[in-house]
Amino acid sequence: MLMRRELKFKMGSLLLSGNIDQGRLTGIVNQNSDFMIDLPEEQQFLNVTIEQAGKMRKLEMSDFDFVNNKGIHSDSGCRISLKWRAGDADTAICAVKITLKQANATIRGISMNLCGVQLDTAHGRDALVYPKAAGSRIVNPIKELGTAKKLKSADWKDRVLNVWERGYGNSELESTLSMPWLDYYCAKGGIYMGIHEADFEQPLMKLAADTSESALDLTIEKNITRDCQKFTADLVIALHAGDWHRGADIYRNYYDSLGLKVRSLPDFMQNSPGIVCHYDFKWQDGSIGHRFKDLPLLAEKTINAGFDALLAGGWNIGGFDNKYPLFRPAPELGSEDELKAGIKAAQNAGVKVFFYVNGYSFDTALPDFEKNGLDWAIKEANGSFAHGVWGTKKLASMCFCCRGWRETVTSNIRYVLDTLGADGIYIDQLSVSAKICADSSHHHKESARKAACKMLDELRQEMGPEHASRVFLFSEWVSDLMTAHLDAQLAHTCWFNGIAYSFPEMFKYTFPEAALLDQIMQKPWSAVPAEVEGDHVKKVLNKMFVNDMLFWTYGHVLDSPEVGEYLQQVLTLQKQFPECRRARFMDNLFIEDCPTGVTVKVYKGNDKCYLRVWNSTGKPGNFKLTEGVPAVSGLRFDLDGGNCKLAADELKSPSFSAHELSIIKMEILSHKGTKNKPQTLPEGGKQMKTQGRQKRGIFTLIELLVVIAIIAILASMLLPALNKARNKAKTIKCTSNLKQIGLVFMQYSGDYDDRMPLHKRTDADIAWNFCTRELYTYKYFKTSNKSQYYADKLLYCPLNELYINQLYSSAVAKTYGSYIYNAYYANIDDPNHFKSSILITRMAKPGACAMLADGNRGTNFMTKHTITYTHDKFTNILYYDGHVNKMKKSAVPTSETTPFWDGKK
């Protein structure tokens, strides 16, 4: 047990107790609301996981030796710094920086923990919201975790299908997440926990319930899939009023701060109810359900069912789950020309045609697996490849960091779009939970999720904006980062999160622009007995309706007399107000006094508001609207096709019928007030005045001379200041140049075992000459002239540019810029130091040793005689640790055996 300390730190309205600068926390109080979390003991609220020599190690904060807020783990050499700051009034942020320097070590994870959290659990008033898929919500989680898991099973093909109704049956729970945050709240307030980091590594959650203490242990983790020795993240804690919506706002604000833009549906899908999916062209067992010539008939059936898009799966060589990634037409289903003709006929009938392409799996039975698949596969630490088993098929899992795999997937997608002429692609498994790959040849310089997004970006760039705007790209599972790269995501939430706990509202509210699909029923064929799914299908469908999720349906759903007919009614109701999808999803924020068993979701526009109502009580009633919806009129449509106008006294308390589903459209006062409305300007853009000066004559000669004299005086006063400001700007630009060059050198050394670029290879080579040539050759510098290694502006100090321009006909000055390289003295211990590269890890004081400095020609190596002092008698110097500083000539050491020159102690 850690010793309890009474150190207190104020962050906005929060008061944090504990030695937080060393990763320890005792309690949190929101001083504005008096809502508090009092932890049972001072505890470590973060841990770090590293991989060293192929073995995972979890480092506790107590293992670090701290001085103030910086700690070092003596055994592994891992360093950590914790810097706290206030966020919004109810938010505290711990900026974490982790550094490793050992060549055989990499950072693999970080976790933040709050153990023994107690909220008001009386009468089940506490709830936990966490983003498993699109979201889960557990009311009274301590009780629910211990409740026996209730499953209903049915036979489905060669497998068993389980429907999870409620209960977890375990006091501990682990789950991958689609966003790195959770929110635990009660009537008094809530606590938000999140790990904010810009590489979007895989987040996870762990829960443990202590029923004896009515407490929860909460943990958020990040599994780091890229190889990195430096990692930064913000650990965010908020103690807020209200419920989980505050947590969603906190995370969305962070997401927006990264400059990411959420993609919305393409125009041609804006009014679409969803997709009819046919995985049965050729199933895994070889059975054939459809051929390419059937596409026009399937399109007709799609239209008759009220849909306008269909998806074809199992169309490829080998059929579903076979011979991936050979996504070309299966000959037994028809020819390529027949497939093209079928697609064209469906499109002419008004149906969009999408195709299934797998983006993650490789059939190990393919002969090509040994040649390519094995190289591209995700490797375990023991060298074996990661895989999944689907029915009877074993499919290897591919690493998105491999360019060869990304190009293979892109090629398949382009074939379907360009050659076959399809309207979109369902890229299966693109957003699966990211795994750590142990194959160092894959160059894991970015997270697996970012690598997958890079593939999508490259694809859209190849297609061009016009092509990209008329195709529909979507995948399964959901991810926060994927909202900026995919047009829609299959949520897998309403069934797979547990019927009682599925909560797509979480992702929908955080990213209201993003489109979600979900399955009305889980599989392409009905289960036996059908009641296993049938008991819940209407509930799932209603949940999808109020949350405006696109319907993912299979043919057997449409053929079902009960479900198919009910779905038709839902689609008819939804089509009454197609513009509802363009309004912003606000969940239930403007709803008060809603009866138990009634769910109302608000979609708010500038001058209209739509309320989607799900009434499971079978009785009519009313709910109340807050002042946030200033309604002036209203119209309600019910599931049976009936409609009615709301009376004036119903505008603040709308009524709902006994039908299960309704939509209420309300005209509201526009959000566009007149306060910020720009004034209408006359032609020319200037505000005209009715009364102006009388027109006067031209200037006299005396007046003109006086004006010229004043201008001359002002110019003589301002020009020196302007010149000084201009030179200051050039100095700043020079500093920026050196820092960027330093980053290039660090990237090079990271790729070549901590060695800097070669000083020279032969005695005839010039210092900076050979170094820049090598950096150009290996694409670390961009060249503006592919036939010669010409320096870009990055290699020039702007204050030396005039001198360089005077020598512009000189290939030497033109190629090597103005900076000079200290590679001679810094490598003096090497007997062959002229012709070998510097090993940075052998340098005792890289932060004191100069790497580059201002000179008048980059062909010289750096000495005390070749440095120039062009920045107001100062020179800019880049050091071997990457920082830049300025120095006067008198401060430059004259002895070459000082740390400034050789980096020694």
Stockholm file with secondary structure:
# STOCKHOLM 1.0

chainA/1-905         MLMRRELKFKMGSLLLSGNIDQGRLTGIVNQNSDFMIDLPEEQQFLNVTIEQAGKMRKLEMSDFDFVNNKGIHSDSGCRISLKWRAGDADTAICAVKITLKQANATIRGISMNLCGVQLDTAHGRDALVYPKAAGSRIVNPIKELGTAKKLKSADWKDRVLNVWERGYGNSELESTLSMPWLDYYCAKGGIYMGIHEADFEQPLMKLAADTSESALDLTIEKNITRDCQKFTADLVIALHAGDWHRGADIYRNYYDSLGLKVRSLPDFMQNSPGIVCHYDFKWQDGSIGHRFKDLPLLAEKTINAGFDALLAGGWNIGGFDNKYPLFRPAPELGSEDELKAGIKAAQNAGVKVFFYVNGYSFDTALPDFEKNGLDWAIKEANGSFAHGVWGTKKLASMCFCCRGWRETVTSNIRYVLDTLGADGIYIDQLSVSAKICADSSHHHKESARKAACKMLDELRQEMGPEHASRVFLFSEWVSDLMTAHLDAQLAHTCWFNGIAYSFPEMFKYTFPEAALLDQIMQKPWSAVPAEVEGDHVKKVLNKMFVNDMLFWTYGHVLDSPEVGEYLQQVLTLQKQFPECRRARFMDNLFIEDCPTGVTVKVYKGNDKCYLRVWNSTGKPGNFKLTEGVPAVSGLRFDLDGGNCKLAADELKSPSFSAHELSIIKMEILSHKGTKNKPQTLPEGGKQMKTQGRQKRGIFTLIELLVVIAIIAILASMLLPALNKARNKAKTIKCTSNLKQIGLVFMQYSGDYDDRMPLHKRTDADIAWNFCTRELYTYKYFKTSNKSQYYADKLLYCPLNELYINQLYSSAVAKTYGSYIYNAYYANIDDPNHFKSSILITRMAKPGACAMLADGNRGTNFMTKHTITYTHDKFTNILYYDGHVNKMKKSAVPTSETTPFWDGKK
#=GR chainA/1-905 SS CCCCCCCEEEETTEEEESCGGGTEEEEEEETTTTEEEEEEEEEECEEEEEEETTEEEEEEGGGSEEETTEEECTTTCCEEEEEEEECSTTEEEEEEEEECCCTTEEEEEEEEEEEEECCCCGGGCCEEEECSTTCEEEESHHHHHHSCCEEEEEEETTEEEEEEEECCCSSEEEEECSSSEEEEEETTEEEEEEEECTTCCEEEEEEEEETTTTEEEEEEEEECCSCCSEEEEEEEEEEESSSTHHHHHHHHHHHHHTTCCCCCCCGGGTTCCEEEEECCSBCTTSCBCCCGGGHHHHHHHHHHTTCCEEEECSCBTTCTTSSTTCCSBCGGGCCHHHHHHHHHHHHHTTCEEEEEEESSEEETTSTHIIIIIHHHBCBCTTSCBCEEEETTEEEEEBCTTCHHHHHHHHHHHHIIIIISCCSEEEEETTTSCCCCCCCGGGCCCSCHHHHHHHHHHHHHHHHHHHHHTTCEEEEESCCTGGGGTCSEEECCCTTTTCTTTBCTHHHHHHSTTSEEEEESSSSSSCCBSTHHHHTTHHHHHHHHHHTTCEEEEEHHHHHCHHHHHHHHHHHHHHTTCGGGGGSEEEETTTEESCCTTEEEEEEECSSEEEEEEEECSSSCEECEECTTSCEEEEEEEETTSCEEECCGGGSSSCEECSSSEEEEEEEECCSCCSTTCCCCCCTTSSCCCSSCCCCCCCCCHHHHHHHHHHHHHHHHHHHHHHHHHHHHHHHHHHHHHHHHHHHHHHHHHHHTTTBCCCSCSSTTSCHHHHHHHHHHHTTSSCCSCTTSCCCCGGGSCGGGHHHHHHTTTCHHHHHHCSEEECCSGGGTTSTTGGGSCCBGGGCSCTTTSEEEEECSCTTSBCCTTTCCCTBTTEEEEEETTSCEEEEEGGGSCSCTTSHHHHCCC
#=GC SS_cons         CCCCCCCEEEETTEEEESCGGGTEEEEEEETTTTEEEEEEEEEECEEEEEEETTEEEEEEGGGSEEETTEEECTTTCCEEEEEEEECSTTEEEEEEEEECCCTTEEEEEEEEEEEEECCCCGGGCCEEEECSTTCEEEESHHHHHHSCCEEEEEEETTEEEEEEEECCCSSEEEEECSSSEEEEEETTEEEEEEEECTTCCEEEEEEEEETTTTEEEEEEEEECCSCCSEEEEEEEEEEESSSTHHHHHHHHHHHHHTTCCCCCCCGGGTTCCEEEEECCSBCTTSCBCCCGGGHHHHHHHHHHTTCCEEEECSCBTTCTTSSTTCCSBCGGGCCHHHHHHHHHHHHHTTCEEEEEEESSEEETTSTHIIIIIHHHBCBCTTSCBCEEEETTEEEEEBCTTCHHHHHHHHHHHHIIIIISCCSEEEEETTTSCCCCCCCGGGCCCSCHHHHHHHHHHHHHHHHHHHHHTTCEEEEESCCTGGGGTCSEEECCCTTTTCTTTBCTHHHHHHSTTSEEEEESSSSSSCCBSTHHHHTTHHHHHHHHHHTTCEEEEEHHHHHCHHHHHHHHHHHHHHTTCGGGGGSEEEETTTEESCCTTEEEEEEECSSEEEEEEEECSSSCEECEECTTSCEEEEEEEETTSCEEECCGGGSSSCEECSSSEEEEEEEECCSCCSTTCCCCCCTTSSCCCSSCCCCCCCCCHHHHHHHHHHHHHHHHHHHHHHHHHHHHHHHHHHHHHHHHHHHHHHHHHHHTTTBCCCSCSSTTSCHHHHHHHHHHHTTSSCCSCTTSCCCCGGGSCGGGHHHHHHTTTCHHHHHHCSEEECCSGGGTTSTTGGGSCCBGGGCSCTTTSEEEEECSCTTSBCCTTTCCCTBTTEEEEEETTSCEEEEEGGGSCSCTTSHHHHCCC
//
